[in-house]
């Protein structure tokens, strides 16, 4: 296998020294991310401006690790890449507290971060603009959010603690659970969510007339100016919604072990529920389905939380009536 992928030894050092992960990333890299990196590299040919690649996936699906793998593999192809997370553009904690206080009856803002309205989109544009126009000698500070602060509520670190990227990247990777999520027509939103028992059960208890869910969908309109900058959208599709709680719980346990702060299992269970609407409908049913014409590549995630297949979506005329399984050709 080493002969087929000469970067394998360097990957082992990368994951050990930079990512500090014990798991073996080589199978996922060889099976999914190396082919994807090559397809992204092909789209960079002849470009002067950086290629902006969105990476969407629900909590615990491996977005951050996937972005890191792509950054490494693109480097092996001679392309400098920088990985950003939409999480690092969260509003500071005092501003998110004010947002919650201003919407005391909105169940989607009971969680302190994540849903539309909790991000500093002006900061996102500034960072993307700076990276896109940087010269070889320029340096760009990249915002960083520490999820362990304020008993798991998190906060943005001061600028002097932000990492620095030097030069202009060939590829900008933007990962996040709602990256690329579109505003849906109200009738389509209602029809798609009606097929999701977990979403409907939570809504019956917390938003019986659905008005807060509709408002959340409309709040995505503020994000369109960021999503419109994407040149490529990659979506990680998980086997079921049930995996979100399982994987996020494991993630928070590791955060508590490593940083001494983080959400308890009970807090995690409550934390994931307000995200189910956008995760199930906008993420899984729309972006996770090639037929809607919004997605370039799907990465199928298995029950073991490992990526096992890369699917290239045809950019055909969107079929907004489709809500069946994802279609596309294996890449």
C-alpha angles and dihedrals in degrees: 000000000000090000091055092047111032091183094066095098091047089049090056090054091044095053093044099045104029106024095030091213124150097199120097108252095180097094093051091044094050097040101042118359100048092055089045092049090053092051091049090048090053090056090053092061112118094005125128098185119065118268109242112216121189119208114197127186140135125261113299095012095119102257095144094047090045092052090049091050091050091049090052095045094046087053088055086056091052096258121126110223134183124202120215129180123213084222090069089063095061116133114257115272096258091055092049089049088054090049091054092046090051092053104039094156097045108103092198091066096051084094112072098229146006108061123097111288097041096086132087099231094176089059090049091054092047093052093046091048092049093049092045095053100035121126125223090267098045125105125210125200112221118212116242129201122201109211093191096067124100093022093304098320089105134207141214114264119236114270093251088066096050117111117247129229116204122214130351118312123225089214132029114199116202114187129184144128094257100032108139095007109152132212105258127212108260094242092051091047091052093046096049097045091049087069092057112082095188092052093047093048092053092044094051089057100039109021107020097171093041095232095129091050090051090049090050090053091050091048088067086074089081089060096054092089088060096042091049088064092062116109095185132021121202118187127198108213117201124205096244144349090248089072092064095071092042094051096039091051090055090048093053092046089056091048090053090048095048102036104021091236134078143101123309119237090260092049090048092053090053092041097060098049099075088056095055096091097058092035095052100037110026095029109033102025101035111024090029090059119074091206093076090066096227101103130071101188135015123204111201112216118206132220088265090060091249125127110242109167140032117209123191112213120217111235092232129152105295116254101208091183093064118102100153128106122315116276127204144102123285107251 
